[in-house]
Amino acid sequence: MANNLVIVESAAKVNTISKFLGKAFKVEASIGHVRDLPKSQLGIDVDHNYDPKYITIRGKGELLQKLRKEAKSAKCIYLATDPDREGEAISWHLYYALKLEGKKVYRITFNEITEQAVKEAIKHPREVNMDLVDAQQARRVLDRLVGYKISPILWKKIRKGLSAGRVQSVTLRLISDREKEIQEFIEQEYWSVESLFKQGRTKGFEAKLDKIGDKKADIRNEQEANMIVADCSKNPFEVVSTKVSERVKNPVLPYTTSTMQQDAAKHLGFSTQKTMNIAQQLYEGVKIAKKEVGIVTYIRTDSVRISDTAKEQAVEYITTKFGKEYVQDSSVKRQAKAAKIQDAHEGIRPTYITYEPQEIKEYLSRDQYRLYQMIWSRFVGSQMTPARYESHAINIQNGAYTFKATYSIQLFDGYLKAYALENEQTGKVTTIKVNVGDQLECITLTPNQHFTQPPARYSEASLVKTLEENGVGRPSTYAPTITTLLARGYVTKENKVIYLTELGEVVNNIMLSHFDEIVDVEFTAQLEKILDEIASGNVQWKEIIKAFYPNFAKTVIKAEEEIEDIDLTEVTDIPCDKCGAHMVVRYGKYGKFLGCPNFPDCNFTKPWYEEVGVKCPLCGGEVILKKTKKGRTYYGCENNADNCDFMSWQRPTGDKCPVCDDVLIEKGSAKSKHIVCRNTTCNYGKKGENKSNEQNAQEKK
């Protein structure tokens, strides 16, 4: 008969942990949170010391009744929720929800679901850490105050169903700021000159113009590039220096939540939410042969620390599998660059290094296998020696011009032997045999045109990286934050790239205009540091709320008075195809559309297009603002459905290019508007072109 009760968060852990602990322990699951703030009201007494009002989550009554019954007959109760602040708070809520006062109640945590880790946790129980609980309470209360005070304003001024969470709003601002950078970017032309030199019977080797005189080569147009090519034909190419050096490429660090999400997005095509769902499955336990066990450690962490036991197992495995020369020097100490690390538990690693991905592939789904393989190889690689390369640099002189050739030969693969994601330059490179004073035969000398590129739009991977670098949110918040932005229609994802929608732009502008502190990246990062201080016991959590709320409340009142209603029911002169009423402009997930004013009696809708006051340069029709299915804005012709194929991501001027007859478009901001040709191969309007616009136009005539 079991006389000890262990309560975990997830039902998926119950069977695994039950087998580890035996018949003396009964293992049950809370299925996540059991108490929370009420959904129907603020739930925080802002007039009386900011006391939160916790209630039992709807649908949890029967579960709590069952747990109370089990707890009543148990000699000892172990609260084994997840080893983070949220898990600590769930244990605290369980204590009160199950009425455990007077009972022997212990808090236990484990970073991995293995028999050794679970039994070790039972041997070293502790009390619930109220500092961690208070840090979580502070986060929850702050998020509730921001969300429940600002969101109703958005409902009233725009439409229902919108939200303005604390971390969510900062993330939206980052996306919006990047979109603005892209829209205001003006590309500039530049050129490079590349040479191919003869090398015995091989294809030869390449070099690139590096310097002109003592200055770095800076070629702005084709005329300059052609002049350099002409000058070089007058002089010999002579080797003036060769340098051979050795460089090392250090092994990667074990995964954190952020770096795992980034690599899974980049190499596996997973969304952040999918990555976390699969990682949770690997952590909670999978059935390997007849044994059910968690095969990775806890997957919400910002630390790269590894336990001594895991390091010892890695040394033994690497020595046996690859040889002693691949074992990392134990004296080497490496840390992640980020300074905002809680270091609460280990980096993400396999619980058993001997569970090679290929060996257990048959027990995993395809996605589980791919993610596990990535985690396993990253950890093994992190405990191996650096890769070593022999680097060669050759400087070749031609008059005032210095060309440079560089290449590397891999001497030792080191950690790349295991870490396949960075398995680069493993093949041998043919050595370039030249000596100082040698004159080289130039096979080709080629000028190449380039254009500067705007910053790239965020992918989920790059957005997570930016959030982490700026200290916005925590590992557990990245996936739900991005998911919420997509669900609200503030952003959309197309070919893994995140685009700002019109709705997102409207909401961000409101937040910037009236709640600038909330969307300030530095302010949000500072709050995270304060939450860390609460978790360390250095700050009282209610003091933070007291310092924040009074001014915030005044801002909310002011914003509600100043923000004008965004009229989404603009009446048009377009008749409804069904009932003839004048259709109105409504606002949906992907922006504006035309709807019948007699809805719901008449549910006819049609796309809404905004005329931009410009005639189509191809057919003379009206240019209208359109949206892709994913919500991205572009300019198209009203006759697109017929036979006109005009389309542009930038606003057209209505004129044609005097050089190539393509369409002229506007680039840059309102303050620095720049007219360029839509044709990427045409130089009209681009800075640094080799001829003036007038000359090009005159030549065409």
N, C-alpha and C positions, 0 to 999 in steps of 0.2 A: 504494500500500500504506500503510495507516494505521500511523504509528509513535508515536502519542499515544493514551493511553487516558483517557477521562473516565467516572467512575462517579457516577451520580446515584441517588437513592433510588427513584423511581417509574418503572415501565416506560412510563407514559404520556408521560414527558418525552423518551424516547429519540429518537423520530422527529423531534420538533420541534427539539431541540438538534443532532442530526446534520445537519440541513439547514442550520443556521446555520454550523457549523464546517467542513463539507466533508470531502473524502476523507482529509485528513491526520489526522483524529481518528476514533477508534472510540468510540462511546458505548454503555455498558452500564448496567444497573440492579441495585442490591443488593436491590431489593424490600423496603425497610425495614431493620430490624435484622438483623445476621448473628450476633451473639453476645449472650448475656444470662445472667442468673443461672439456675441449674437450677430447674425447676418442682417437682421431687420432694424437694428439701431446702432448708434455709435459704440455703445458698450464700455465707455470710459467716462468716469465722473470727473469732468474737467473743473467742476466747482468745489470738489472735495478731495484734494490731494491726488487726483488722477488715478483713482483706484479702478482697475479693470474689473469688468463684470463677466466672469466666466460661467458658461452654461454647458450642460451636456450636449454634445453634438447629436443632431437628430438622427435617429436610426441606431444609436449606440446603446440604448437602454437595455435591450436583451443581452447584449454582449457583457455590459457592466454587471448585470445581475448574475450572469454565469461566473464572471471573474470574482465577484464578491463571495459567492458560494465556495469557490475553490480556495480563496484566501482565508475564509473563516476556519476551514479545517486544516490549513497548512501551518506547520511549525515555524518555518522561515519563508519569507517572500523575497525573491531576488528580482529587482527591476533591471532588465537587460536590454533596454532600448538602445538605439544607435549611439555611437560614441562621439556625439557632437552636441552643440548647444541646444539644438531642437530636440534631440533625443533626451537630453537632461531635463528639458522642460516637460516632455511627455511623461517621464518618470515621476516628476513632481505632481503633475496633474493626476496621474494614476493613484498616487498616495492619497489624495483628497477624494477623488471620485470613488475609490474603493473603500474609503473610511478605514484606513490602515493604522490609525492612531492606537498606540499600545501594543501593536504587533512587532515582531522582529522583522524589520524591513531593511534590506541592503541594496545598494546600487552597485552593479557590476558592468564592466565594459570589456570588449575584446575587439581587436583590430582585424581579426580574421576568424572565420568560422571553421576552426579545426578543433579536434578533440583536445589537443594540448592547450590551445589558447582558451577554450571555454572552461576547462577544468582549472586552469591557472587563475582565471577570473573569479571562480567560485571560492578559491582559497584566499583571495585578497579583496574582499568586499569593502565598500566604503559607504559613507552617507551621501545623499543627494547634494551636489555642489550648488549652493544657492547663488553663487556669483555667476555661474554659467546660466542658471535659470533666469536671473535678473537681466543678463545681457540679451537673452532671447525675448524676455518680456518687453524690454526697451525697444527692440527692433519691431516687435509685433505692434506695440502701442503707437510708435512713430508712423509705421506704415498705415495703421488704421486711421489715425488722425489726418494724414495727408490724403489718403484715398477717399475716405468718407466725407471730407470737407470740400475737396476740389471736384470730385466726380459729379456730384449733383449739379454743379455749375455747368459742366459740360453737357449734362442731360438737358438742362433748361435752355442753354444758349445754342446748342447744336442739335443733338438728338439723344434719346435714351440708349443705354447699353455701352456708353463710353466709360473709360476709366483713366485715372492719372496717378498711378502708383509712384512711390518715391524713386526706386531704382529704375522702374520702367520709363519714367519721364526723362531721366538723365540719358538713358540709352537712346531714346527717341531723339534727343537733342544731338547726340553724337552722330547719328545717322543723317539728321537734317543738315548739320554743319558740313558733313562730307559732301552731301548733295550740292550744297551751295558752292563749295570749293570747286567741284567739277563744272558747275554751270558757269562760273566766273573765270575758269581757266582759259588762257589764250596760248595756244601752242606756238612754239618757236622752232624754226628750222635750224638744223646743224648738220655738218658733214663729217665723215671720217674717210681716211685713205688707208687702204689695206694692200699689202704686198704679198706675193708668193715667190719664194726663192727656191732655186734648184738645189736638190740635195741628193747627189748620186743617182741611183735608179728609182728612188722613191718618188712619191707625188710632190715631194718638197715640203717646206714648212712655211707657215704664215707669220707675218709680223704686222704691227699696226703703228701708224704714225703717232708718236708719243709727245714729242716736243718740237717746237720751232724756235731755234736759238735756245735761250734759257727758260722760255715760258712753255707752259702746257699748251698743246695744240688746241686751238679754238677756231674752227672753220665754220663760218656762218652761211655761206652760200656756194652754189655750184661754180661760180666764176673763180672764187678763191681755191676751191678744190682742184679745178682744172689747171690753174696756174701752178699749184704744187706739183701735180703730175708732170707738167711740162718742164719745170725746173729740175725734177729728179732725173729726167731723161738725159740731162747734160752732164751729170756727175756719176761716178762709180759708187756702189754700195759697199762700205767697208765695215767689218766687225771691229768695234772699238772697245768692247768690254764683254766679258762673260762672267757670270756669277753662279756658283753652285752652293746651295744651302739646304739644310734639312729642316723641315717643319713637321709639327705634330698636330693631329686633329684629335682633340680630347673626346673621350666617350660621353655619351648623352647622360643626363640625369634621369632617375626613375620618374615615371609619370606623376603629375598632379592632376586634379580634376580638369583644370584648364587645358594643360598640354595634351591630355588624353582626348578631350573634346576637339581640339584643334587638329590633331593628327587623324582622328577618325573622320572628320569632315573632309580633310585634304586627301587622304589616301583611300578611305572606304566609302566616301560619299554619304556618311551618316549625318543626320541632323543632330543637334545637341541633345534633344529630347530622346531620340532613338539611342544614342550612345549611352545615356544614363540609364535607360530602361534595360538595355542588354547588360551593362556593367553590373547593375543591381542583381540581375539573375545569376551572374557569375559569382557575385559576392555571397548571395543568400544560399546557394547550393545547387549543384547539378548531380545527377546520378552517374557516377563513373563505375562501370561494371555493376557490382552489387552494393557499392558504397556511395552514400550521398554526402557531398562535402562542398563547401565553398572553395572555389579555386582561385579567387583573387582576394586581396585584402580590401578594407573599407575604401569605397570609391569617392568619398567626398573629403578631399584634403588639399591643402596648399603647401604641404611639406614634401621634401624629397629625402627625408631621413629614413634610414633602413636599420632594422634591429640587428644586433650583433649575431644572433642566431641565424638570421637570413643571410648575412654576409658570409658566415662560416659555411653554410650549405652551398652558397654560390661558388666559393673558392674550391670546395671539393668537387662540385659538378664541372666547373670550367677546367680544372686540372685534368680530370678524367676524360672529358669530351674533347678538349682542344689542346691541352698541354700547359705546362707551368708558365711558359713564356706569355701566355694570354691572361694570366692572373694579375689583377691590378695591385699595385704597391699599396699595402695597407696604410702607409704613412701619408698617402695623398688625401687631402681633405677638400671636398668641393661642395659648394652651396649654390642654390638658385640665385639669380641676380636680384629677384624681387625682394624688397625689404619688408613688405606687408605680409609676413608669414606668421600664422598662429602656431604652427608646429605642434598641433594637438596630437597627431598620430602620424604613422609612417606614410611614405609615398605609396603609390599603387604598385603592387607586385603580385606575382603568383604565390599562393600559399605553399605550394610544393613545387620546387624548381624541377623536380624529376618528372612532373607531368608535362612532358614535351607536347606541343600543340598537335603534331602529327600523330602522336601515340593515342591521344584521346579524341581525335577528330570525329570518330564514329558516334561518340556520345553527345556531341554538340550540334546545334543547328548551324547552318552556314554562317549566319551573322555572328553567333556566339563564338564560333571558331575563329573567324577573321579578327574580331576584337581581342580575343584571348591571345592569339598569335602575336598581335601587336604589343600587348602588355608584357607577355612573356619575353619576347626578343628584346624589348626596350630594357627590361630589368637585367637580363643576362648581359647585354651590351654595357650597361652602366657599371658593371663590376669587372670589366675587362680593361686591358691596356689601350693606350691611344694608338691610332693608326699613324704610321710614319711615312713621309714622302720626301723624295729628293727633288727640290725645286731648282729650275734652271731659268736664268734671266739673261737674255742676249740683247745688247744694244748695237744697232747698225746705223752708221752715219752716212748721210748723203748731203754734202754741203751744209746748209743750216738746219737740215731736217734729221731728226733722230727717230728711228723705228725701233720698236721693242717687241721681242718674241719671248713668251713665257710658257712653260709647260712643267708638268710634274710627273714623276715616276713613283708609283707606290712601292715602298720598300717592305712594309709590313702591314697587313690588313687590320690587326688588332681587333677592336670591338666590332668593326664592320663584318667580321666573320659571323657574328650572331644577329646584328641589328640590320635586317634586310632593307628597312625603309631608307637607310642612308648608304646603301651599298653602291658607292660611286667610285669611279676611277680605279676599279680593281684590275683592269687590264693593263699590260705593259705598254708604254709609249716608246716609239722608236727614238733612240737618242739622237739629238742633232749634233753632228760632229763638226764644229767650227772652232777656229782659233782667232785670237786677237790679231788683226792685220790682214785676215783673209778678205779678198774681194769676192762678193757674191753675185751670181747671175740672177737677175730679176726676171721672172717669167711673166707676171702680170702686176700691174699697179692700178688699183680700182678705187675710184671715188664713190662713196655711198651716201645717199641722202637719208636723214632721220628727222623725226619731229619729237619734241618733248611731249610727254604724256601726262594727262591729269592724274591725280590720285585715284586709285581704284575704289569702286564702291565696296562696301563691306560684304564679305561672305560671313557665314556663321562663325567660321574659324577665326577670321581676322577681327570680328566684332568681340568675340570672347577674349582674344588676346588684348585688345584695346581696353576692355572693361577691367581686366586684371591689372594691366599696367597703370591704369588711372585709379586703382583702388576702389572701383565702383562695385558694390555687391560682394558676394562671397561665392565659393565654388558651387554651393547648392542653389544659388539664385540665377545663374546664367541661363540654364535651359528653360525654366518657367518664365523668365523675363522675355526671352525671344519668342517663346510660344504665345505669350499674351499679346505682344505687339502684332504678331501675325493674325491672331484671332480677332483682335479689335479692328483690323483693317488699316492700321496706321502704316504698316509696311507690307510689302509683298515680296515673294521670293521667285525669281525667274532664272533658271539655269544656275542655281546655287548662289545667285547674287541677290542681295537685299536692296530693294528700291523703296523710296519714300512715296507714299500715296498722297493724293490731294487732302484726304482726311487727316493723315498724319501731319501734314504741313500746317493745316488749320489749328490742330490741337497744340502743336509745338509752338506756334506763334502766340497763342493765348498764354501758354506756360511761360514763355520768354518775357512777354509784356507784363504779366501780373504776378508770376511766381518765380522770378529770376533766381532766388536763393535755392529753391527746390531743385531746379535743373542745373545748378552750378556744379560742375564736376568736382572742384576742390572742396566745396561744402559737403558733398556726399561722401567723398573720401575721408574727410575729417570726422564725419559721423561714424564711419567704420572704425577709425582709431579709438574714438570714445567708447564704442561698444566693446572693443578689446580691453580698454581700461576697466570697464564694468566687470568683464569676465575675469579680470585679474584681481578684483576686489578693491581697486583704487578709487572708484567713483560710485556713488549711489545712483541707481537707475532713474529714480523719480526726479532727481536734480536736473537731469538732462531734459526731461519732458517739461519741467517748470521753466527752464531757460528757453525752450523752443516755442512752446505753444502760444503764449500771450501775443507776441508779435505776429505769429502766423495767423491767429484768429482775426486780428485786425486786417491783415492782408486779404483774407478770404472775404470779409465784409466789403472791403473797398473794391475788390475784383468783381463781386456780384453786382455792385452798383454801376461799375464802369464798363464792363463787357457788354457790348450790344448783341442783341439776338442776331444770329446768322440765319437770314431768311432762306429757308429751303423750299419755300412754296411760291416761287416766282411764277406768275401767270404768263403764259406765252400766247401767241396768236395761232398756234398749231392746233388744229382740231383733233379730237380723239377719233380714231378710226372706227370705234364701236358705237359711241353715243353722241359724238359731235361736240362735246364740251371742250373748252379751251384747256389744253393740258398744262400742268404745272411742273416746275423743276423740283425734283426731290433729290435726296442725298442717300446714297447706298454705300455698300462696302467699298466699291471701286469708284466712288465719286458721284457726280450728278447724273440723273437720268430723267426722262419725261414720264410722268404718271398721270392717270386720269384723276381729276379732283373728286369724282364720284365713288372712289374706292371706299369700301369694299364691294359696292354694288357692281362697279365696273373695274376690272383689274388690268385693263390694257396698259402696256408700257412700251416705250421705244427708246433707243439711245438718244442722248442729248449731246449736241455738238455746239461748241462755242466758236463763233466767227471771230477771227483775229484782225479783221480789217485789212487783209492783204489778198490780192488776186493770185491765183495759181499761176506761176511763171510758165507752166507747160500748156494749160488749156484755157486759162482765163476764168475758171470757176473760183468759188470762195474757198480760201484756206480755212480749215476748221481744226479746233483742238480735239484730239481723239485720245482714246486709251486702249492699250493692249488688253488682252484677257486677264493679264496679271496686274493691271492697274497702272502701268507705266504710261506717262503722257508723251504724245508725239503730235506732229503737225501733218495733216493729210488734206487732200482735195475732196470737196463735196462730191466730185464725180468719180471717186475711187471705185465705186461699185460698177461703173460703166467701163470706160476705157482709159482713164487717167491713172498713172501709177506714181504720181508724186507723193513723196513721204520724206520727212526730215525730223530728226530728234531735236534740232534747234529751230528757232523761229525764223522763217524765211522773210526776206525783205520785199519780195515780189518782183525783183529784177533778176536778169540773167548775167552770168559772168561774161565780161567783155573779152576774155581770153579763150574760154572753152565752151561757152554757151550753156554751162550747167547753172545751178541755182545758187544765188548768194544768200548766206545765212548770217544771223547775228550771234556773236560769241562774246563772253565776258559779262560783267555786271552792267547795271544801268549807268554807273559812273564811268566805266571804261569799256563802252560798247565797241566792238570791233567787227567789221564786215569782212567775211572771207568766203571763198568758194566752197561749196559742199563737196566738190570732187577732191578727194584726198591726194590725187596725183597732180593737181593744179596748185600753183604757188600764189594765186591771186589773193592779196590781202594778208598773207602770212608774213610774219616778221622775218627779216633776213633773206627774203627772196633775192635771186641774183639780178633781177631786172625790175625796174619800177612797173607799177600797174599800168601806167600810161604807155610805156614802151611796149609792153606785152599786147595791150589793146591795139596799138598802132600797127604792130607787126601783123596782127590778125587781119586788120583791114587791108 
